[in-house]
């Protein structure tokens, strides 16, 4: 295999990975799953990912990756000339890793708790409280990121990185009222980007 294969479904976290592949100029194809976002994946998908989540990325060497943040870092490192993330050893590298991990463990996790609250409690009476707390925690985490966006309107340096693309996707899911102006401006910039824009529209414009 000489190309990447992205197992995904429209409107899911795989948007960020598909966008990163496009930004990198990678040779890839999509293996979209016919299951609406926020609904359970078919049981047969466990053969691809035992955790039964998308996205999943098949690498050209025949191995397979899960976890969106890990894929973004891998793609950026595999295509250093694309400049879609600070290179290892560069001054901004540590902050790139910091914010990519922060988004995954705090913001993305809050989305999962809001959308699938029954996974996080064995008490049916507690489902609503789990979802409510997830909404609050997601916004709290985004406010931290809002303060980190630099003078050029991105998290790091002067140009879009895959961390910005990741943030834009999560902001769309969490800040429904667009209460965070810097995050909102960054999201609009990502959606209008010449390379990322078509991927954004494929994933999100049909949802309204």
N, CA, C and O of each residue as an XYZ file, in Angstrom:
832
protein
N       0.847     -1.196      0.000
C       0.000      0.000      0.000
C       0.881      1.244      0.000
O       1.811      1.353      0.799
N       0.589      2.175     -0.891
C       1.397      3.393     -0.989
C       0.625      4.633     -0.576
O       1.151      5.744     -0.657
N      -0.602      4.462     -0.138
C      -1.421      5.601      0.237
C      -1.977      5.413      1.641
O      -1.987      4.308      2.184
N      -2.437      6.515      2.213
C      -3.168      6.460      3.470
C      -4.631      6.142      3.173
O      -5.162      6.529      2.132
N      -5.270      5.439      4.094
C      -6.707      5.175      4.000
C      -7.340      5.659      5.299
O      -6.968      5.216      6.385
N      -8.298      6.570      5.176
C      -8.956      7.142      6.346
C     -10.362      6.578      6.475
O     -11.226      6.831      5.635
N     -10.581      5.809      7.539
C     -11.908      5.291      7.866
C     -12.615      6.364      8.695
O     -12.112      6.793      9.733
N     -13.771      6.783      8.228
C     -14.352      7.987      8.809
C     -15.839      8.048      8.489
O     -16.367      7.213      7.753
N     -16.505      9.053      9.055
C     -17.858      9.396      8.630
C     -18.005     10.909      8.700
O     -17.366     11.571      9.517
N     -18.843     11.437      7.846
C     -18.985     12.894      7.760
C     -19.445     13.485      9.090
O     -20.301     12.930      9.779
N     -18.847     14.632      9.428
C     -19.236     15.335     10.636
C     -18.555     14.842     11.892
O     -18.849     15.326     12.984
N     -17.651     13.886     11.758
C     -16.977     13.322     12.929
C     -15.598     13.944     13.101
O     -15.194     14.826     12.344
N     -14.882     13.459     14.122
C     -13.538     13.957     14.384
C     -12.554     13.670     13.277
O     -11.465     14.243     13.250
N     -12.920     12.792     12.363
C     -12.050     12.522     11.232
C     -11.868     13.711     10.315
O     -10.966     13.719      9.478
N     -12.731     14.731     10.465
C     -12.531     15.949      9.670
C     -11.107     16.461      9.818
O     -10.448     16.762      8.822
N     -10.628     16.563     11.057
C      -9.308     17.145     11.298
C      -8.212     16.322     10.631
O      -7.239     16.879     10.124
N      -8.365     15.005     10.628
C      -7.362     14.140     10.012
C      -7.412     14.275      8.492
O      -6.372     14.371      7.841
N      -8.607     14.282      7.935
C      -8.736     14.475      6.486
C      -8.153     15.825      6.069
O      -7.473     15.925      5.048
N      -8.422     16.861      6.865
C      -7.876     18.182      6.566
C      -6.355     18.171      6.636
O      -5.690     18.772      5.792
N      -5.798     17.492      7.636
C      -4.342     17.420      7.768
C      -3.714     16.709      6.577
O      -2.674     17.137      6.075
N      -4.335     15.635      6.124
C      -3.825     14.925      4.947
C      -3.853     15.828      3.718
O      -2.921     15.821      2.914
N      -4.927     16.608      3.576
C      -5.019     17.534      2.447
C      -3.955     18.627      2.552
O      -3.316     18.969      1.557
N      -3.763     19.173      3.748
C      -2.749     20.211      3.957
C      -1.346     19.686      3.656
O      -0.497     20.413      3.140
N      -1.118     18.424      3.983
C       0.200     17.822      3.779
C       0.458     17.454      2.326
O       1.603     17.225      1.937
N      -0.597     17.397      1.522
C      -0.444     16.938      0.149
C      -0.247     15.437      0.064
O       0.371     14.940     -0.877
N      -0.771     14.711      1.045
C      -0.596     13.260      1.100
C      -1.483     12.561      0.076
O      -2.530     13.074     -0.317
N      -1.045     11.398     -0.339
C      -1.849     10.534     -1.201
C      -2.749      9.711     -0.284
O      -2.261      8.881      0.484
N      -4.052      9.934     -0.359
C      -4.958      9.214      0.536
C      -6.301      8.991     -0.132
O      -6.661      9.658     -1.102
N      -7.024      8.035      0.415
C      -8.402      7.818     -0.015
C      -9.280      7.653      1.215
O      -8.803      7.316      2.299
N     -10.555      7.895      1.029
C     -11.518      7.837      2.119
C     -12.279      6.518      2.088
O     -12.658      6.020      1.028
N     -12.489      5.973      3.267
C     -13.346      4.802      3.426
C     -14.471      5.221      4.364
O     -14.485      4.860      5.541
N     -15.414      5.990      3.820
C     -16.494      6.538      4.640
C     -17.447      5.442      5.097
O     -17.722      4.486      4.373
N     -17.936      5.608      6.309
C     -18.853      4.648      6.917
C     -20.262      5.208      6.834
O     -20.495      6.371      7.162
N     -21.184      4.396      6.403
C     -22.568      4.833      6.238
C     -23.312      4.699      7.564
O     -24.134      3.802      7.754
N     -22.995      5.627      8.478
C     -23.670      5.668      9.781
C     -23.698      7.123     10.213
O     -22.642      7.750     10.304
N     -24.878      7.682     10.482
C     -24.953      9.099     10.853
C     -24.106      9.410     12.080
O     -23.969      8.586     12.983
N     -23.541     10.615     12.096
C     -22.732     11.035     13.232
C     -23.570     11.017     14.502
O     -24.772     11.280     14.462
N     -22.940     10.708     15.625
C     -23.575     10.621     16.950
C     -24.442      9.382     17.117
O     -25.166      9.266     18.106
N     -24.379      8.453     16.164
C     -25.070      7.176     16.317
C     -24.016      6.076     16.435
O     -22.893      6.246     15.962
N     -24.365      4.951     17.060
C     -23.375      3.875     17.214
C     -22.896      3.350     15.865
O     -23.672      3.234     14.916
N     -21.621      3.040     15.798
C     -21.080      2.399     14.608
C     -21.499      0.933     14.582
O     -21.783      0.358     15.633
N     -21.542      0.325     13.413
C     -21.902     -1.097     13.354
C     -20.897     -1.947     14.127
O     -19.710     -1.625     14.186
N     -21.377     -3.011     14.706
C     -20.520     -3.884     15.503
C     -19.352     -4.418     14.679
O     -18.281     -4.693     15.219
N     -19.560     -4.560     13.386
C     -18.502     -5.071     12.515
C     -17.282     -4.155     12.478
O     -16.198     -4.585     12.083
N     -17.449     -2.884     12.889
C     -16.327     -1.947     12.842
C     -15.254     -2.296     13.869
O     -14.132     -1.798     13.781
N     -15.584     -3.144     14.840
C     -14.571     -3.559     15.822
C     -13.405     -4.281     15.158
O     -12.305     -4.321     15.709
N     -13.636     -4.846     13.988
C     -12.541     -5.501     13.271
C     -11.506     -4.483     12.805
O     -10.342     -4.825     12.595
N     -11.933     -3.226     12.644
C     -11.028     -2.152     12.239
C     -10.466     -1.440     13.460
O      -9.271     -1.149     13.522
N     -11.330     -1.159     14.433
C     -10.907     -0.532     15.684
C     -11.662     -1.195     16.830
O     -12.877     -1.027     16.936
N     -10.977     -1.941     17.689
C     -11.662     -2.624     18.796
C     -12.415     -1.674     19.721
O     -13.343     -2.095     20.410
N     -12.028     -0.391     19.746
C     -12.720      0.603     20.568
C     -13.956      1.144     19.860
O     -14.724      1.909     20.443
N     -14.146      0.753     18.621
C     -15.328      1.084     17.809
C     -15.558      2.586     17.730
O     -16.651      3.084     17.999
N     -14.495      3.294     17.353
C     -14.574      4.737     17.141
C     -13.863      5.104     15.844
O     -12.926      4.431     15.417
N     -14.326      6.178     15.233
C     -13.604      6.796     14.123
C     -12.977      8.087     14.645
O     -13.428      8.649     15.643
N     -11.934      8.548     13.959
C     -11.330      8.023     12.735
C     -10.309      6.926     13.009
O      -9.810      6.759     14.121
N     -10.026      6.189     11.946
C      -8.939      5.210     11.936
C      -8.135      5.471     10.671
O      -8.698      5.682      9.597
N      -6.820      5.454     10.807
C      -5.954      5.758      9.666
C      -5.048      4.575      9.377
O      -4.247      4.170     10.220
N      -5.183      4.019      8.165
C      -4.265      2.984      7.695
C      -3.058      3.675      7.066
O      -3.210      4.529      6.193
N      -1.867      3.303      7.511
C      -0.641      3.930      7.031
C      -0.086      3.183      5.821
O      -0.402      2.011      5.615
N       0.734      3.854      5.028
C       1.294      3.198      3.838
C       2.104      1.942      4.139
O       2.253      1.081      3.271
N       2.634      1.824      5.365
C       3.425      0.632      5.693
C       2.557     -0.540      6.136
O       3.076     -1.596      6.499
N       1.230     -0.357      6.107
C       0.320     -1.438      6.451
C      -0.129     -1.448      7.894
O      -0.989     -2.247      8.263
N       0.436     -0.571      8.727
C      -0.008     -0.483     10.115
C      -1.200      0.458     10.215
O      -1.581      1.103      9.239
N      -1.777      0.529     11.395
C      -3.030      1.267     11.580
C      -2.933      2.139     12.822
O      -2.357      1.737     13.834
N      -3.505      3.343     12.735
C      -3.521      4.278     13.858
C      -4.952      4.598     14.259
O      -5.857      4.637     13.425
N      -5.137      4.826     15.559
C      -6.343      5.459     16.071
C      -5.898      6.695     16.847
O      -4.700      6.944     16.982
N      -6.838      7.456     17.347
C      -6.633      8.664     18.152
C      -6.273      9.862     17.263
O      -5.182      9.941     16.698
N      -7.218     10.774     17.163
C      -7.095     11.918     16.260
C      -5.832     12.724     16.507
O      -5.106     13.039     15.563
N      -5.559     13.060     17.755
C      -4.393     13.896     18.051
C      -3.104     13.218     17.603
O      -2.217     13.869     17.051
N      -2.998     11.916     17.838
C      -1.802     11.185     17.419
C      -1.656     11.213     15.901
O      -0.548     11.355     15.385
N      -2.765     11.080     15.190
C      -2.717     11.121     13.726
C      -2.247     12.478     13.225
O      -1.451     12.556     12.290
N      -2.737     13.547     13.846
C      -2.337     14.886     13.415
C      -0.835     15.085     13.580
O      -0.175     15.623     12.692
N      -0.305     14.656     14.703
C       1.134     14.785     14.943
C       1.915     13.934     13.946
O       2.921     14.376     13.392
N       1.440     12.712     13.727
C       2.127     11.821     12.783
C       2.160     12.419     11.379
O       3.211     12.437     10.738
N       1.033     12.903     10.904
C       0.973     13.447      9.541
C       1.901     14.649      9.403
O       2.620     14.776      8.412
N       1.881     15.529     10.402
C       2.758     16.701     10.352
C       4.226     16.287     10.296
O       5.013     16.884      9.561
N       4.593     15.271     11.066
C       5.987     14.826     11.091
C       6.362     14.053      9.829
O       7.517     14.076      9.405
N       5.383     13.366      9.229
C       5.663     12.588      8.021
C       5.845     13.477      6.793
O       6.450     13.063      5.804
N       5.316     14.705      6.863
C       5.409     15.631      5.731
C       5.982     16.965      6.220
O       5.282     17.977      6.221
N       7.244     16.969      6.633
C       7.813     18.185      7.237
C       7.833     19.383      6.297
O       7.732     20.523      6.751
N       7.963     19.146      5.004
C       8.034     20.269      4.062
C       6.710     21.011      3.948
O       6.675     22.158      3.502
N       5.623     20.364      4.347
C       4.315     21.020      4.279
C       4.193     22.127      5.314
O       3.399     23.052      5.140
N       4.970     22.044      6.387
C       4.952     23.092      7.404
C       3.628     23.247      8.117
O       3.210     24.364      8.419
N       2.960     22.130      8.391
C       1.633     22.215      9.010
C       1.688     22.076     10.529
O       0.651     22.023     11.190
N       2.887     22.017     11.072
C       3.104     22.023     12.522
C       4.569     22.356     12.766
O       5.409     22.122     11.897
N       4.885     22.896     13.932
C       6.296     23.151     14.252
C       7.102     21.854     14.218
O       6.655     20.821     14.716
N       8.273     21.920     13.637
C       9.113     20.732     13.500
C       9.709     20.325     14.845
O       9.893     21.174     15.718
N      10.012     19.045     15.024
C      10.705     18.619     16.244
C      11.985     19.427     16.452
O      12.778     19.607     15.528
N      12.169     19.904     17.668
C      13.341     20.703     17.993
C      13.170     22.190     17.787
O      14.028     22.970     18.201
N      12.075     22.606     17.153
C      11.843     24.036     16.926
C      11.272     24.679     18.186
O      10.749     23.980     19.054
N      11.369     26.013     18.297
C      10.927     26.682     19.530
C       9.460     26.458     19.880
O       9.112     26.408     21.060
N       8.593     26.323     18.874
C       7.156     26.190     19.142
C       6.699     24.740     19.305
O       5.518     24.486     19.542
N       7.622     23.793     19.182
C       7.208     22.383     19.186
C       6.531     21.978     20.496
O       5.497     21.311     20.483
N       7.108     22.376     21.609
C       6.539     21.977     22.900
C       5.123     22.506     23.061
O       4.247     21.806     23.569
N       4.898     23.755     22.623
C       3.558     24.322     22.747
C       2.579     23.653     21.787
O       1.400     23.507     22.107
N       3.055     23.250     20.622
C       2.205     22.500     19.693
C       1.728     21.201     20.336
O       0.542     20.875     20.281
N       2.648     20.468     20.942
C       2.271     19.223     21.606
C       1.337     19.499     22.778
O       0.369     18.773     23.003
N       1.644     20.557     23.516
C       0.810     20.909     24.667
C      -0.641     21.142     24.253
O      -1.555     20.553     24.829
N      -0.852     22.001     23.255
C      -2.218     22.371     22.908
C      -2.949     21.253     22.176
O      -4.162     21.109     22.324
N      -2.233     20.467     21.396
C      -2.881     19.326     20.744
C      -3.368     18.333     21.790
O      -4.482     17.817     21.691
N      -2.534     18.066     22.794
C      -2.939     17.158     23.867
C      -4.056     17.767     24.717
O      -4.981     17.062     25.119
N      -3.976     19.058     24.989
C      -5.013     19.722     25.789
C      -6.371     19.624     25.096
O      -7.382     19.326     25.734
N      -6.387     19.874     23.801
C      -7.643     19.794     23.059
C      -8.219     18.384     23.098
O      -9.430     18.203     23.230
N      -7.349     17.390     22.982
C      -7.821     16.006     22.974
C      -8.370     15.580     24.326
O      -9.434     14.965     24.403
N      -7.649     15.904     25.390
C      -8.010     15.371     26.705
C      -9.070     16.192     27.419
O      -9.746     15.677     28.310
N      -9.229     17.443     27.051
C     -10.182     18.295     27.753
C     -11.386     18.686     26.897
O     -12.528     18.520     27.325
N     -11.145     19.201     25.702
C     -12.271     19.657     24.887
C     -12.950     18.479     24.183
O     -14.168     18.322     24.270
N     -12.170     17.657     23.493
C     -12.768     16.521     22.785
C     -13.481     15.589     23.763
O     -14.573     15.097     23.479
N     -12.859     15.353     24.908
C     -13.480     14.475     25.898
C     -14.804     15.045     26.387
O     -15.743     14.291     26.643
N     -14.892     16.360     26.520
C     -16.157     16.959     26.955
C     -17.251     16.747     25.913
O     -18.420     16.574     26.259
N     -16.871     16.762     24.640
C     -17.848     16.511     23.576
C     -18.385     15.086     23.681
O     -19.591     14.863     23.567
N     -17.498     14.133     23.896
C     -17.938     12.741     24.025
C     -18.878     12.571     25.213
O     -19.863     11.837     25.127
N     -18.579     13.241     26.312
C     -19.440     13.133     27.493
C     -20.809     13.774     27.250
O     -21.822     13.307     27.770
N     -20.830     14.836     26.464
C     -22.114     15.481     26.162
C     -22.953     14.639     25.203
O     -24.162     14.500     25.388
N     -22.312     14.079     24.183
C     -23.044     13.343     23.156
C     -23.414     11.932     23.619
O     -24.477     11.415     23.275
N     -22.520     11.314     24.406
C     -22.749      9.939     24.864
C     -22.698      9.871     26.397
O     -21.876      9.131     26.938
N     -23.540     10.610     27.104
C     -23.426     10.665     28.568
C     -23.662      9.321     29.249
O     -23.155      9.086     30.346
N     -24.424      8.441     28.611
C     -24.709      7.137     29.217
C     -23.460      6.272     29.343
O     -23.443      5.318     30.120
N     -22.406      6.602     28.577
C     -21.161      5.836     28.675
C     -20.393      6.157     29.957
O     -19.494      5.414     30.353
N     -20.750      7.260     30.598
C     -19.935      7.769     31.702
C     -20.618      7.664     33.059
O     -20.142      8.235     34.040
N     -21.713      6.949     33.120
C     -22.369      6.694     34.399
C     -23.170      5.408     34.302
O     -23.720      5.081     33.250
N     -23.231      4.682     35.413
C     -24.072      3.488     35.487
C     -25.433      3.800     36.092
O     -26.270      2.912     36.254
N     -25.646      5.061     36.422
C     -26.895      5.497     37.037
C     -27.735      6.230     35.995
O     -27.372      7.340     35.604
N     -28.838      5.655     35.531
C     -29.661      6.333     34.524
C     -30.100      7.730     34.954
O     -30.290      8.611     34.116
N     -30.257      7.926     36.253
C     -30.672      9.241     36.737
C     -29.551     10.269     36.634
O     -29.793     11.469     36.762
N     -28.330      9.805     36.405
C     -27.199     10.724     36.343
C     -26.808     11.157     34.952
O     -25.892     11.963     34.794
N     -27.483     10.638     33.931
C     -27.101     10.927     32.549
C     -27.192     12.422     32.248
O     -26.281     12.993     31.647
N     -28.272     13.044     32.657
C     -28.453     14.472     32.375
C     -27.373     15.312     33.050
O     -26.884     16.281     32.471
N     -27.004     14.943     34.267
C     -25.966     15.686     34.985
C     -24.608     15.535     34.305
O     -23.834     16.491     34.257
N     -24.314     14.354     33.785
C     -23.058     14.144     33.066
C     -22.994     15.057     31.846
O     -21.978     15.705     31.600
N     -24.082     15.103     31.086
C     -24.112     15.934     29.882
C     -23.995     17.411     30.227
O     -23.284     18.154     29.551
N     -24.685     17.839     31.270
C     -24.646     19.242     31.672
C     -23.247     19.652     32.113
O     -22.757     20.719     31.741
N     -22.610     18.803     32.905
C     -21.247     19.100     33.354
C     -20.277     19.124     32.177
O     -19.323     19.902     32.168
N     -20.522     18.275     31.187
C     -19.650     18.237     30.016
C     -19.718     19.539     29.233
O     -18.695     20.030     28.756
N     -20.906     20.099     29.097
C     -21.053     21.385     28.405
C     -20.264     22.465     29.131
O     -19.557     23.257     28.506
N     -20.389     22.490     30.443
C     -19.677     23.503     31.236
C     -18.167     23.328     31.131
O     -17.440     24.299     30.921
N     -17.697     22.095     31.277
C     -16.256     21.853     31.239
C     -15.678     22.127     29.853
O     -14.553     22.613     29.733
N     -16.437     21.820     28.816
C     -15.953     22.098     27.471
C     -15.721     23.577     27.246
O     -14.713     23.970     26.658
N     -16.653     24.402     27.712
C     -16.489     25.849     27.567
C     -15.356     26.365     28.444
O     -14.618     27.262     28.035
N     -15.209     25.814     29.633
C     -14.098     26.226     30.499
C     -12.757     25.945     29.822
O     -11.844     26.769     29.868
N     -12.649     24.783     29.199
C     -11.402     24.431     28.515
C     -11.162     25.343     27.315
O     -10.034     25.772     27.070
N     -12.224     25.636     26.571
C     -12.063     26.511     25.407
C     -11.665     27.927     25.813
O     -10.953     28.605     25.073
N     -12.111     28.372     26.966
C     -11.712     29.714     27.421
C     -10.205     29.775     27.674
O      -9.570     30.803     27.440
N      -9.646     28.679     28.147
C      -8.194     28.615     28.328
C      -7.494     28.746     26.972
O      -6.507     29.470     26.843
N      -8.011     28.045     25.974
C      -7.420     28.102     24.637
C      -7.627     29.484     24.021
O      -6.740     30.003     23.344
N      -8.782     30.072     24.253
C      -9.066     31.418     23.744
C      -7.967     32.393     24.146
O      -7.528     33.210     23.336
N      -7.529     32.308     25.384
C      -6.495     33.219     25.882
C      -5.121     32.911     25.303
O      -4.216     33.743     25.372
N      -4.961     31.716     24.730
C      -3.658     31.319     24.184
C      -3.493     31.689     22.713
O      -2.377     31.655     22.195
N      -4.578     32.039     22.037
C      -4.475     32.401     20.623
C      -3.663     33.685     20.496
O      -3.932     34.675     21.176
N      -2.676     33.652     19.623
C      -1.705     34.731     19.531
C      -2.159     35.907     18.690
O      -3.286     35.928     18.195
N      -1.277     36.889     18.528
C      -1.631     38.118     17.804
C      -1.926     37.907     16.326
O      -2.554     38.753     15.690
N      -1.477     36.783     15.777
C      -1.744     36.491     14.365
C      -3.008     35.651     14.187
O      -3.303     35.184     13.087
N      -3.750     35.463     15.277
C      -5.026     34.767     15.183
C      -4.942     33.263     15.159
O      -5.935     32.592     14.878
N      -3.757     32.711     15.451
C      -3.577     31.260     15.482
C      -2.877     30.885     16.788
O      -2.398     31.750     17.522
N      -2.827     29.593     17.061
C      -2.221     29.151     18.314
C      -0.707     29.320     18.320
O      -0.115     29.628     19.355
N      -0.079     29.118     17.158
C       1.382     29.097     17.095
C       1.867     29.853     15.863
O       1.454     29.541     14.746
N       2.718     30.819     16.050
C       3.319     31.503     14.917
C       2.341     32.348     14.131
O       1.473     33.015     14.694
N       2.500     32.305     12.793
C       1.721     33.179     11.924
C       0.813     32.435     10.958
O      -0.042     33.054     10.325
N       0.976     31.125     10.829
C       0.197     30.381      9.837
C      -0.577     29.255     10.502
O      -0.267     28.833     11.616
N      -1.594     28.780      9.790
C      -2.414     27.700     10.322
C      -1.592     26.430     10.510
O      -0.778     26.067      9.660
N      -1.817     25.776     11.618
C      -1.248     24.458     11.860
C      -2.390     23.467     12.045
O      -3.557     23.852     12.108
N      -2.041     22.193     12.131
C      -3.080     21.192     12.357
C      -3.725     21.371     13.730
O      -4.860     20.940     13.936
N      -3.021     21.996     14.669
C      -3.635     22.285     15.971
C      -4.774     23.283     15.818
O      -5.790     23.169     16.504
N      -4.620     24.256     14.931
C      -5.689     25.224     14.678
C      -6.899     24.551     14.032
O      -8.042     24.863     14.364
N      -6.642     23.639     13.122
C      -7.728     22.907     12.471
C      -8.496     22.080     13.503
O      -9.726     22.038     13.487
N      -7.770     21.438     14.380
C      -8.374     20.651     15.460
C      -9.234     21.548     16.352
O     -10.363     21.198     16.698
N      -8.689     22.697     16.713
C      -9.421     23.647     17.553
C     -10.688     24.130     16.860
O     -11.740     24.218     17.493
N     -10.605     24.443     15.577
C     -11.773     24.944     14.850
C     -12.915     23.935     14.878
O     -14.071     24.302     15.089
N     -12.589     22.674     14.667
C     -13.606     21.628     14.701
C     -14.260     21.541     16.075
O     -15.485     21.486     16.183
N     -13.447     21.530     17.115
C     -13.977     21.401     18.473
C     -14.775     22.636     18.875
O     -15.792     22.529     19.559
N     -14.313     23.798     18.451
C     -15.059     25.021     18.751
C     -16.447     24.970     18.119
O     -17.422     25.407     18.730
N     -16.544     24.448     16.916
C     -17.848     24.340     16.263
C     -18.808     23.496     17.094
O     -20.000     23.794     17.167
N     -18.293     22.455     17.713
C     -19.136     21.557     18.493
C     -19.494     22.106     19.867
O     -20.563     21.799     20.395
N     -18.616     22.911     20.453
C     -18.774     23.290     21.862
C     -19.373     24.680     22.036
O     -20.297     24.861     22.829
N     -18.856     25.663     21.304
C     -19.268     27.058     21.512
C     -20.399     27.406     20.554
O     -20.201     28.138     19.584
N     -21.577     26.880     20.830
C     -22.705     27.037     19.917
C     -23.116     28.497     19.742
O     -23.623     28.874     18.685
N     -22.904     29.310     20.756
C     -23.316     30.718     20.693
C     -22.195     31.639     20.221
O     -22.366     32.858     20.180
N     -21.054     31.060     19.867
C     -19.898     31.839     19.417
C     -19.554     32.936     20.425
O     -19.400     34.106     20.074
N     -19.439     32.520     21.684
C     -19.152     33.462     22.767
C     -17.677     33.806     22.874
O     -17.312     34.757     23.565
N     -16.825     33.043     22.199
C     -15.379     33.243     22.287
C     -14.893     33.844     20.968
O     -14.770     33.119     19.980
N     -14.616     35.139     20.925
C     -14.353     35.804     19.638
C     -13.099     35.327     18.920
O     -13.103     35.219     17.693
N     -12.027     35.040     19.649
C     -10.803     34.598     18.974
C     -10.982     33.205     18.379
O     -10.574     32.949     17.246
N     -11.589     32.320     19.140
C     -11.861     30.980     18.614
C     -12.811     31.044     17.422
O     -12.644     30.314     16.445
N     -13.806     31.920     17.510
C     -14.764     32.057     16.415
C     -14.072     32.552     15.150
O     -14.322     32.035     14.061
N     -13.204     33.550     15.292
C     -12.479     34.076     14.130
C     -11.563     33.011     13.532
O     -11.447     32.902     12.311
N     -10.919     32.232     14.383
C     -10.047     31.168     13.892
C     -10.858     30.110     13.157
O     -10.441     29.625     12.105
N     -12.004     29.755     13.702
C     -12.850     28.766     13.041
C     -13.254     29.241     11.650
O     -13.226     28.462     10.697
N     -13.624     30.496     11.528
C     -14.019     31.029     10.223
C     -12.841     31.051      9.257
O     -13.007     30.824      8.059
N     -11.668     31.320      9.776
C     -10.469     31.304      8.933
C     -10.194     29.897      8.412
O      -9.870     29.717      7.238
N     -10.323     28.916      9.274
C     -10.117     27.528      8.858
C     -11.150     27.129      7.810
O     -10.809     26.516      6.799
N     -12.413     27.476      8.050
C     -13.483     27.100      7.126
C     -13.320     27.750      5.759
O     -13.791     27.218      4.753
N     -12.649     28.907      5.721
C     -12.467     29.626      4.456
C     -11.136     29.314      3.781
O     -10.873     29.804      2.683
N     -10.301     28.513      4.419
C      -8.978     28.219      3.865
C      -9.101     27.497      2.527
O      -9.989     26.665      2.336
N      -8.206     27.824      1.611
C      -8.277     27.275      0.255
C      -8.188     25.756      0.238
O      -8.860     25.102     -0.559
N      -7.363     25.192      1.113
C      -7.170     23.743      1.139
C      -8.158     23.067      2.083
O      -8.761     22.051      1.736
N      -8.321     23.629      3.266
C      -9.160     23.003      4.287
C     -10.643     23.253      4.031
O     -11.481     22.424      4.388
N     -10.974     24.384      3.420
C     -12.367     24.753      3.218
C     -13.224     23.676      2.571
O     -14.311     23.392      3.074
N     -12.777     23.063      1.470
C     -13.602     22.010      0.864
C     -13.850     20.826      1.798
O     -14.921     20.221      1.766
N     -12.867     20.499      2.622
C     -13.046     19.413      3.587
C     -14.061     19.834      4.646
O     -14.925     19.049      5.034
N     -13.951     21.070      5.106
C     -14.911     21.600      6.084
C     -16.338     21.508      5.542
O     -17.245     21.050      6.237
N     -16.525     21.942      4.312
C     -17.872     21.941      3.741
C     -18.407     20.522      3.578
O     -19.597     20.283      3.781
N     -17.551     19.593      3.217
C     -17.994     18.203      3.073
C     -18.488     17.641      4.394
O     -19.433     16.852      4.432
N     -17.846     18.050      5.470
C     -18.186     17.488      6.776
C     -19.311     18.232      7.486
O     -20.126     17.619      8.175
N     -19.357     19.553      7.318
C     -20.208     20.331      8.214
C     -21.305     21.148      7.543
O     -22.340     21.383      8.167
N     -21.129     21.586      6.317
C     -22.138     22.471      5.738
C     -23.482     21.784      5.578
O     -24.522     22.433      5.695
N     -23.483     20.501      5.317
C     -24.744     19.775      5.152
C     -25.507     19.660      6.467
O     -26.707     19.387      6.471
N     -24.796     19.874      7.603
C     -25.453     19.784      8.907
C     -26.122     21.094      9.301
O     -26.912     21.127     10.244
N     -25.810     22.181      8.581
C     -26.385     23.471      8.922
C     -25.579     24.199      9.962
O     -25.938     25.309     10.356
